[in-house]
């Protein structure tokens, strides 16, 4: 069996695709997972010629705990000879103005800060400390929320600019290693707050399933995610190939630049590819890609009357014609009443 360090460097060089001389932003909260991530990356800094920058985001939610966490992370960065950057964000205010949950707002602001620092530092990737336990929780969360195959395939070790070298490592392994190395870390009290769905999954649902249904539930969930991830890779490639044939940019005398779907070619595709193409297109034009909206567009392509239209919110209009669907924002991304076609 590989040691933690051996598994870590294998993940870095393999699925995380970290290369010699890369600049890496290390997201460190002060908790056990991120402190293990920091020290493991530092252990291979010289071997891989990495430029590491430690970033901690203060969400402004736990001021008393935050001070201690900041001291622990700053001290570790100084001991390891690494640049330490702290950013403060107003999660509560952002959640209120954007009508988001605290969890969602914190995640959005955290990644916004990390990507800003990565751009400023010209870093190649951002390392985050998701573990195998987090993966199992994520899959259950996605299942509860009704996600499709992509959501149920879980997190990836490398997803564009994000790397997760601990994604195959269990939290117990990290805790044992931290104790063995004498590395301090902090405890985030919000991880026990049942207000957050993730915590209820972690502390209530998963233990219940493990005790009463499957003692290896976490491993089973991860195996399922791995299989679905391979399927997702195949479907993503087929989607891109099909979209290149059926989606194009166009110009309408009514609404200027549009995105268009060629109905005949689109209708000949498998329904799974139809849904994925519509989802991809909606995200591309900055629209909400909810499941109901996707089905409305697919049904319009298959059964829609010529010269009819869909109103999909925030000013998006879908004109339905004999040979195509046209997606446009005639008045910008604002709600408005009235028909586009007359």
MOMO-V661133 format. One record per pair of residues at least 12 apart in sequence whose C-alpha atoms are under 10 Angstrom apart, sorted by sequence separation. I is the first residue (numbers start at 1). J is the second residue. If there is no record, write none. Layout:
i->I j->J
i->I j->J
This chain:
i->26 j->38
i->58 j->70
i->73 j->85
i->74 j->86
i->91 j->103
i->93 j->105
i->94 j->106
i->114 j->126
i->139 j->151
i->140 j->152
i->142 j->154
i->155 j->167
i->191 j->203
i->206 j->218
i->247 j->259
i->248 j->260
i->249 j->261
i->266 j->278
i->279 j->291
i->282 j->294
i->297 j->309
i->307 j->319
i->308 j->320
i->309 j->321
i->316 j->328
i->317 j->329
i->328 j->340
i->25 j->38
i->56 j->69
i->57 j->70
i->73 j->86
i->91 j->104
i->92 j->105
i->95 j->108
i->114 j->127
i->138 j->151
i->139 j->152
i->141 j->154
i->247 j->260
i->248 j->261
i->281 j->294
i->297 j->310
i->306 j->319
i->307 j->320
i->308 j->321
i->315 j->328
i->316 j->329
i->317 j->330
i->38 j->52
i->56 j->70
i->91 j->105
i->92 j->106
i->94 j->108
i->95 j->109
i->138 j->152
i->139 j->153
i->140 j->154
i->246 j->260
i->247 j->261
i->248 j->262
i->279 j->293
i->280 j->294
i->296 j->310
i->306 j->320
i->307 j->321
i->308 j->322
i->315 j->329
i->316 j->330
i->317 j->331
i->26 j->41
i->38 j->53
i->90 j->105
i->91 j->106
i->94 j->109
i->111 j->126
i->138 j->153
i->139 j->154
i->246 j->261
i->247 j->262
i->278 j->293
i->279 j->294
i->282 j->297
i->296 j->311
i->297 j->312
i->304 j->319
i->305 j->320
i->306 j->321
i->307 j->322
i->310 j->325
i->312 j->327
i->314 j->329
i->315 j->330
i->316 j->331
i->38 j->54
i->70 j->86
i->90 j->106
i->91 j->107
i->138 j->154
i->139 j->155
i->245 j->261
i->246 j->262
i->247 j->263
i->261 j->277
i->275 j->291
i->278 j->294
i->279 j->295
i->296 j->312
i->304 j->320
i->305 j->321
i->306 j->322
i->309 j->325
i->310 j->326
i->315 j->331
i->316 j->332
i->24 j->41
i->56 j->73
i->89 j->106
i->91 j->108
i->137 j->154
i->138 j->155
i->245 j->262
i->246 j->263
i->261 j->278
i->277 j->294
i->278 j->295
i->293 j->310
i->303 j->320
i->304 j->321
i->305 j->322
i->306 j->323
i->308 j->325
i->309 j->326
i->310 j->327
i->314 j->331
i->315 j->332
i->316 j->333
i->55 j->73
i->56 j->74
i->91 j->109
i->135 j->153
i->136 j->154
i->243 j->261
i->246 j->264
i->247 j->265
i->276 j->294
i->278 j->296
i->279 j->297
i->293 j->311
i->294 j->312
i->300 j->318
i->304 j->322
i->306 j->324
i->307 j->325
i->309 j->327
i->314 j->332
i->315 j->333
i->316 j->334
i->54 j->73
i->55 j->74
i->90 j->109
i->91 j->110
i->135 j->154
i->136 j->155
i->243 j->262
i->246 j->265
i->247 j->266
i->275 j->294
i->278 j->297
i->293 j->312
i->300 j->319
i->301 j->320
i->306 j->325
i->314 j->333
i->315 j->334
i->316 j->335
i->54 j->74
i->89 j->109
i->134 j->154
i->135 j->155
i->245 j->265
i->246 j->266
i->261 j->281
i->274 j->294
i->275 j->295
i->278 j->298
i->293 j->313
i->300 j->320
i->301 j->321
i->313 j->333
i->314 j->334
i->315 j->335
i->316 j->336
i->319 j->339
i->24 j->45
i->88 j->109
i->89 j->110
i->134 j->155
i->135 j->156
i->245 j->266
i->246 j->267
i->260 j->281
i->274 j->295
i->277 j->298
i->297 j->318
i->300 j->321
i->301 j->322
i->304 j->325
i->313 j->334
i->314 j->335
i->315 j->336
i->319 j->340
i->320 j->341
i->54 j->76
i->55 j->77
i->88 j->110
i->259 j->281
i->275 j->297
i->301 j->323
i->313 j->335
i->314 j->336
i->315 j->337
i->317 j->339
i->318 j->340
i->319 j->341
i->22 j->45
i->54 j->77
i->87 j->110
i->132 j->155
i->242 j->265
i->243 j->266
i->246 j->269
i->259 j->282
i->274 j->297
i->275 j->298
i->289 j->312
i->297 j->320
i->301 j->324
i->312 j->335
i->313 j->336
i->317 j->340
i->318 j->341
i->21 j->45
i->53 j->77
i->89 j->113
i->131 j->155
i->242 j->266
i->274 j->298
i->288 j->312
i->301 j->325
i->311 j->335
i->317 j->341
i->20 j->45
i->21 j->46
i->29 j->54
i->52 j->77
i->88 j->113
i->130 j->155
i->259 j->284
i->287 j->312
i->288 j->313
i->300 j->325
i->311 j->336
i->20 j->46
i->21 j->47
i->22 j->48
i->23 j->49
i->24 j->50
i->25 j->51
i->26 j->52
i->27 j->53
i->28 j->54
i->29 j->55
i->30 j->56
i->87 j->113
i->130 j->156
i->259 j->285
i->287 j->313
i->288 j->314
i->311 j->337
i->20 j->47
i->21 j->48
i->22 j->49
i->23 j->50
i->24 j->51
i->25 j->52
i->26 j->53
i->27 j->54
i->28 j->55
i->29 j->56
i->86 j->113
i->87 j->114
i->130 j->157
i->242 j->269
i->258 j->285
i->271 j->298
i->274 j->301
i->287 j->314
i->311 j->338
i->20 j->48
i->21 j->49
i->22 j->50
i->23 j->51
i->24 j->52
i->25 j->53
i->26 j->54
i->27 j->55
i->28 j->56
i->29 j->57
i->53 j->81
i->54 j->82
i->55 j->83
i->56 j->84
i->57 j->85
i->58 j->86
i->59 j->87
i->60 j->88
i->61 j->89
i->246 j->274
i->286 j->314
i->287 j->315
i->288 j->316
i->297 j->325
i->311 j->339
i->8 j->37
i->12 j->41
i->19 j->48
i->20 j->49
i->21 j->50
i->22 j->51
i->23 j->52
i->24 j->53
i->25 j->54
i->26 j->55
i->27 j->56
i->28 j->57
i->29 j->58
i->52 j->81
i->53 j->82
i->54 j->83
i->55 j->84
i->56 j->85
i->57 j->86
i->58 j->87
i->59 j->88
i->60 j->89
i->61 j->90
i->128 j->157
i->287 j->316
i->310 j->339
i->311 j->340
i->18 j->48
i->19 j->49
i->20 j->50
i->21 j->51
i->22 j->52
i->23 j->53
i->24 j->54
i->25 j->55
i->26 j->56
i->27 j->57
i->52 j->82
i->53 j->83
i->54 j->84
i->55 j->85
i->56 j->86
i->57 j->87
i->58 j->88
i->59 j->89
i->60 j->90
i->61 j->91
i->87 j->117
i->127 j->157
i->243 j->273
i->247 j->277
i->286 j->316
i->309 j->339
i->310 j->340
i->9 j->40
i->19 j->50
i->20 j->51
i->51 j->82
i->52 j->83
i->53 j->84
i->54 j->85
i->55 j->86
i->56 j->87
i->57 j->88
i->58 j->89
i->59 j->90
i->60 j->91
i->61 j->92
i->127 j->158
i->242 j->273
i->243 j->274
i->246 j->277
i->247 j->278
i->267 j->298
i->285 j->316
i->308 j->339
i->309 j->340
i->8 j->40
i->9 j->41
i->12 j->44
i->18 j->50
i->51 j->83
i->52 j->84
i->53 j->85
i->54 j->86
i->55 j->87
i->56 j->88
i->57 j->89
i->58 j->90
i->59 j->91
i->60 j->92
i->85 j->117
i->126 j->158
i->135 j->167
i->242 j->274
i->266 j->298
i->267 j->299
i->308 j->340
i->309 j->341
i->8 j->41
i->58 j->91
i->59 j->92
i->60 j->93
i->125 j->158
i->130 j->163
i->131 j->164
i->134 j->167
i->135 j->168
i->239 j->272
i->240 j->273
i->243 j->276
i->244 j->277
i->307 j->340
i->308 j->341
i->9 j->43
i->125 j->159
i->126 j->160
i->127 j->161
i->128 j->162
i->129 j->163
i->130 j->164
i->131 j->165
i->132 j->166
i->133 j->167
i->134 j->168
i->239 j->273
i->243 j->277
i->247 j->281
i->267 j->301
i->268 j->302
i->282 j->316
i->307 j->341
i->308 j->342
i->5 j->40
i->9 j->44
i->13 j->48
i->38 j->73
i->42 j->77
i->125 j->160
i->126 j->161
i->127 j->162
i->128 j->163
i->129 j->164
i->130 j->165
i->131 j->166
i->132 j->167
i->133 j->168
i->134 j->169
i->135 j->170
i->238 j->273
i->239 j->274
i->242 j->277
i->243 j->278
i->263 j->298
i->266 j->301
i->267 j->302
i->307 j->342
i->4 j->40
i->5 j->41
i->8 j->44
i->12 j->48
i->30 j->66
i->124 j->160
i->125 j->161
i->126 j->162
i->127 j->163
i->128 j->164
i->129 j->165
i->130 j->166
i->131 j->167
i->132 j->168
i->133 j->169
i->134 j->170
i->239 j->275
i->240 j->276
i->266 j->302
i->267 j->303
i->29 j->66
i->35 j->72
i->39 j->76
i->43 j->80
i->124 j->161
i->125 j->162
i->126 j->163
i->127 j->164
i->128 j->165
i->129 j->166
i->130 j->167
i->131 j->168
i->132 j->169
i->133 j->170
i->134 j->171
i->235 j->272
i->236 j->273
i->239 j->276
i->240 j->277
i->243 j->280
i->263 j->300
i->264 j->301
i->5 j->43
i->30 j->68
i->31 j->69
i->35 j->73
i->38 j->76
i->39 j->77
i->42 j->80
i->123 j->161
i->124 j->162
i->125 j->163
i->126 j->164
i->127 j->165
i->128 j->166
i->129 j->167
i->130 j->168
i->131 j->169
i->132 j->170
i->133 j->171
i->235 j->273
i->238 j->276
i->239 j->277
i->243 j->281
i->263 j->301
i->264 j->302
i->5 j->44
i->9 j->48
i->30 j->69
i->34 j->73
i->38 j->77
i->42 j->81
i->127 j->166
i->128 j->167
i->130 j->169
i->131 j->170
i->132 j->171
i->133 j->172
i->238 j->277
i->262 j->301
i->263 j->302
i->29 j->69
i->30 j->70
i->42 j->82
i->130 j->170
i->131 j->171
i->236 j->276
i->240 j->280
i->261 j->301
i->28 j->69
i->29 j->70
i->30 j->71
i->31 j->72
i->35 j->76
i->39 j->80
i->61 j->102
i->130 j->171
i->235 j->276
i->236 j->277
i->239 j->280
i->28 j->70
i->30 j->72
i->31 j->73
i->38 j->80
i->285 j->327
i->29 j->72
i->30 j->73
i->59 j->102
i->118 j->161
i->131 j->174
i->285 j->328
i->29 j->73
i->30 j->74
i->285 j->329
i->28 j->73
i->61 j->106
i->282 j->327
i->28 j->74
i->30 j->76
i->59 j->105
i->60 j->106
i->115 j->161
i->281 j->327
i->287 j->333
i->59 j->106
i->115 j->162
i->286 j->333
i->58 j->106
i->59 j->107
i->170 j->218
i->28 j->77
i->57 j->106
i->59 j->109
i->59 j->110
i->111 j->162
i->57 j->109
i->58 j->110
i->57 j->110
i->144 j->197
i->56 j->110
i->57 j->111
i->168 j->222
i->28 j->84
i->57 j->113
i->141 j->197
i->56 j->113
i->57 j->114
i->141 j->198
i->144 j->201
i->263 j->320
i->26 j->84
i->28 j->86
i->55 j->113
i->56 j->114
i->140 j->198
i->260 j->318
i->263 j->321
i->264 j->322
i->265 j->323
i->266 j->324
i->55 j->114
i->141 j->200
i->258 j->317
i->259 j->318
i->260 j->319
i->261 j->320
i->262 j->321
i->263 j->322
i->264 j->323
i->265 j->324
i->54 j->114
i->138 j->198
i->141 j->201
i->258 j->318
i->260 j->320
i->262 j->322
i->263 j->323
i->264 j->324
i->137 j->198
i->140 j->201
i->141 j->202
i->258 j->319
i->262 j->323
i->263 j->324
i->55 j->117
i->137 j->199
i->140 j->202
i->255 j->317
i->261 j->323
i->262 j->324
i->263 j->325
i->54 j->117
i->55 j->118
i->137 j->200
i->138 j->201
i->260 j->323
i->261 j->324
i->262 j->325
i->53 j->117
i->134 j->198
i->137 j->201
i->138 j->202
i->260 j->324
i->261 j->325
i->262 j->326
i->53 j->118
i->136 j->201
i->137 j->202
i->140 j->205
i->259 j->324
i->260 j->325
i->261 j->326
i->136 j->202
i->140 j->206
i->259 j->325
i->260 j->326
i->261 j->327
i->154 j->221
i->155 j->222
i->258 j->325
i->259 j->326
i->260 j->327
i->53 j->121
i->134 j->202
i->137 j->205
i->153 j->221
i->154 j->222
i->258 j->326
i->259 j->327
i->260 j->328
i->52 j->121
i->133 j->202
i->137 j->206
i->152 j->221
i->153 j->222
i->156 j->225
i->257 j->326
i->258 j->327
i->259 j->328
i->51 j->121
i->53 j->123
i->136 j->206
i->152 j->222
i->153 j->223
i->154 j->224
i->155 j->225
i->156 j->226
i->257 j->327
i->258 j->328
i->52 j->123
i->55 j->126
i->153 j->224
i->154 j->225
i->155 j->226
i->255 j->326
i->257 j->328
i->258 j->329
i->51 j->123
i->152 j->224
i->153 j->225
i->154 j->226
i->255 j->327
i->256 j->328
i->257 j->329
i->258 j->330
i->50 j->123
i->51 j->124
i->53 j->126
i->54 j->127
i->152 j->225
i->153 j->226
i->156 j->229
i->255 j->328
i->256 j->329
i->257 j->330
i->52 j->126
i->151 j->225
i->152 j->226
i->153 j->227
i->154 j->228
i->155 j->229
i->252 j->326
i->254 j->328
i->255 j->329
i->256 j->330
i->52 j->127
i->150 j->225
i->152 j->227
i->153 j->228
i->154 j->229
i->251 j->326
i->252 j->327
i->255 j->330
i->149 j->225
i->152 j->228
i->153 j->229
i->250 j->326
i->252 j->328
i->254 j->330
i->255 j->331
i->151 j->228
i->152 j->229
i->153 j->230
i->247 j->324
i->249 j->326
i->250 j->327
i->251 j->328
i->255 j->332
i->140 j->218
i->150 j->228
i->151 j->229
i->153 j->231
i->246 j->324
i->247 j->325
i->248 j->326
i->249 j->327
i->250 j->328
i->139 j->218
i->149 j->228
i->150 j->229
i->153 j->232
i->149 j->229
i->152 j->232
i->153 j->233
i->136 j->217
i->137 j->218
i->140 j->221
i->150 j->231
i->151 j->232
i->136 j->218
i->139 j->221
i->149 j->231
i->150 j->232
i->27 j->110
i->135 j->218
i->136 j->219
i->138 j->221
i->139 j->222
i->149 j->232
i->150 j->233
i->27 j->111
i->134 j->218
i->135 j->219
i->136 j->220
i->137 j->221
i->138 j->222
i->133 j->218
i->136 j->221
i->137 j->222
i->139 j->224
i->150 j->235
i->255 j->340
i->41 j->127
i->132 j->218
i->133 j->219
i->135 j->221
i->136 j->222
i->139 j->225
i->149 j->235
i->150 j->236
i->254 j->340
i->27 j->114
i->132 j->219
i->135 j->222
i->136 j->223
i->138 j->225
i->254 j->341
i->26 j->114
i->133 j->221
i->134 j->222
i->136 j->224
i->25 j->114
i->38 j->127
i->132 j->221
i->133 j->222
i->136 j->225
i->25 j->115
i->37 j->127
i->38 j->128
i->132 j->222
i->135 j->225
i->37 j->128
i->38 j->129
i->25 j->117
i->26 j->118
i->37 j->129
i->25 j->118
i->34 j->127
i->36 j->129
i->37 j->130
i->103 j->196
i->24 j->118
i->25 j->119
i->34 j->128
i->35 j->129
i->102 j->196
i->103 j->197
i->23 j->118
i->33 j->128
i->34 j->129
i->101 j->196
i->103 j->198
i->25 j->121
i->33 j->129
i->34 j->130
i->24 j->121
i->25 j->122
i->32 j->129
i->33 j->130
i->34 j->131
i->23 j->121
i->24 j->122
i->25 j->123
i->31 j->129
i->33 j->131
i->23 j->122
i->24 j->123
i->25 j->124
i->26 j->125
i->27 j->126
i->28 j->127
i->29 j->128
i->22 j->122
i->23 j->123
i->24 j->124
i->25 j->125
i->26 j->126
i->27 j->127
i->28 j->128
i->29 j->129
i->22 j->123
i->23 j->124
i->24 j->125
i->25 j->126
i->26 j->127
i->27 j->128
i->28 j->129
i->22 j->124
i->23 j->125
i->24 j->126
i->25 j->127
i->26 j->128
i->27 j->129
i->21 j->124
i->22 j->125
i->23 j->126
i->24 j->127
i->25 j->128
i->26 j->129
i->19 j->124
i->18 j->124
i->18 j->125
i->76 j->183
i->17 j->125
i->76 j->184
i->16 j->125
i->76 j->185
i->16 j->127
i->72 j->183
i->73 j->184
i->72 j->184
i->73 j->185
i->72 j->185
i->73 j->186
i->72 j->186
i->69 j->185
i->70 j->186
i->68 j->185
i->69 j->186
i->68 j->186
i->69 j->187
i->68 j->187
i->69 j->188
i->66 j->186
i->65 j->186
i->65 j->187
i->66 j->188
i->65 j->188
i->41 j->165
i->65 j->189
i->40 j->165
i->40 j->166
i->62 j->188
i->37 j->164
i->62 j->189
i->37 j->165
i->62 j->190
i->37 j->166
i->61 j->190
i->36 j->166
i->34 j->166
i->33 j->166
i->33 j->169
i->24 j->161
i->25 j->162
i->26 j->163
i->33 j->170
i->37 j->174
i->24 j->162
i->25 j->163
i->33 j->171
i->36 j->174
i->24 j->163
i->32 j->171
i->35 j->174
i->36 j->175
i->39 j->178
i->16 j->156
i->17 j->157
i->18 j->158
i->34 j->174
i->15 j->156
i->16 j->157
i->17 j->158
i->33 j->174
i->36 j->177
i->15 j->157
i->16 j->158
i->32 j->174
i->33 j->175
i->36 j->178
i->39 j->181
i->14 j->157
i->15 j->158
i->16 j->159
i->32 j->175
i->35 j->178
i->148 j->291
i->14 j->158
i->15 j->159
i->16 j->160
i->39 j->183
i->147 j->291
i->12 j->157
i->16 j->161
i->18 j->163
i->33 j->178
i->36 j->181
i->146 j->291
i->11 j->157
i->12 j->158
i->16 j->162
i->17 j->163
i->32 j->178
i->11 j->158
i->16 j->163
i->18 j->165
i->36 j->183
i->15 j->163
i->16 j->164
i->17 j->165
i->35 j->183
i->36 j->184
i->15 j->164
i->16 j->165
i->35 j->184
i->36 j->185
i->15 j->165
i->35 j->185
i->12 j->163
i->14 j->165
i->32 j->183
i->34 j->185
i->35 j->186
i->11 j->163
i->12 j->164
i->13 j->165
i->32 j->184
i->33 j->185
i->11 j->164
i->12 j->165
i->31 j->184
i->32 j->185
i->11 j->165
i->12 j->166
i->30 j->184
i->31 j->185
i->32 j->186
i->10 j->165
i->11 j->166
i->30 j->185
i->31 j->186
i->32 j->187
i->9 j->165
i->11 j->167
i->29 j->185
i->30 j->186
i->31 j->187
i->32 j->188
i->8 j->165
i->11 j->168
i->29 j->186
i->30 j->187
i->31 j->188
i->7 j->165
i->8 j->166
i->29 j->187
i->30 j->188
i->7 j->166
i->8 j->167
i->29 j->188
i->8 j->168
i->7 j->168
i->8 j->169
i->4 j->166
i->7 j->169
i->4 j->169
i->4 j->173
i->3 j->173
i->4 j->174
i->5 j->177
i->4 j->177
